[in-house]
Amino acid sequence: MRTHILGGGPAGLYLAILLKKSDPRREVHVFERNAPDDTFGWGVVFSDETLGNLEGADPETYRAITDAFAYWDSLDIHYRGTCIRSSGHGFCGMSRKRLLGILQARAKELGVEITFRHDVEDPAKIREGCDLFVAADGVNSRTRALYEDRFRPSIDRRKCRYIWLGSHKSLPAFTFSFRENEHGIFQIHAYQFEEGTSTFIVECDEQ
């Protein structure tokens, strides 16, 4: 059985790993438009529950991820000069680039073929010659747009604005902060994803 996956992000790569594990005879080919070390954004977060699911699905990937992550079990909420800490919440963070590297290496180890720098303008073309086609091409999916009449997606676009930033400030907990001024309310959530590096997202309304 031949499977083509459009999109070499975490979802597409992890699916490729699981498909190949389930049947090593299956041909799995991932098409990714970017280079292997290209990424967008900073870090990603997994809960303890998600880590448990990863361990059950593929222990090798789980071990590689847990060897590379930053871990915490507290949430800090800052509001009007007060910090409230809530503990007992297991989370880990890691670099998205590192995560992609781990998944790429594991997929190749299992025999998955990955084609980088391959921008597929017409998803119908890579449907040809395969038994199963999977679209993992992101929030602005060309595949979803091409087959919109069949998928009939429900899309609700919101008007909030945000910026995703990085910092060398270490954070001991998953941090939420709410600030208000004459321009409105600003919400920050921030977390450390590797030694000496954190990411924080600032959100506000369209005003």
C-alpha angles and dihedrals in degrees: 000000000000122000126189119197120194108209130040099211122120093283096050094043095047091049089051090053093050094045092050092047092051092054119008089193091064116103110228121186123182120198116202125179096207133065119267094259098040116111140159123219130017123259138358130216132221127189123221088255092055091048089053090053091049091050091052094047100044119357093190093059090043092055092048091050095047090049089059106038137098112230134205137160103197136083120209116202116193117197129158095342096314128107118207116192123204116188136193097064111123115211137154131197132200141168113279089220091054091048091053090050091053093049093045092052093047093047092051091046089058093048102261114153114226123191113196129196090029110135108193109205093175112040090191089073096064091045086071115095098017135099095213128029120193123191112212096153099130141246093320092048115180088199093057090049092048093051098032092127090059101037094040093198122199109224122185110187114201126205102224118126126219143172125206113215140174132222140182090224112116116228122204094202144020097280130212122181131180120198130177132195139150090294096056139260123331123196124200128190118182140170142171115250103176139005109304096355130096135171129216133188122207117202132185139155122273093267 
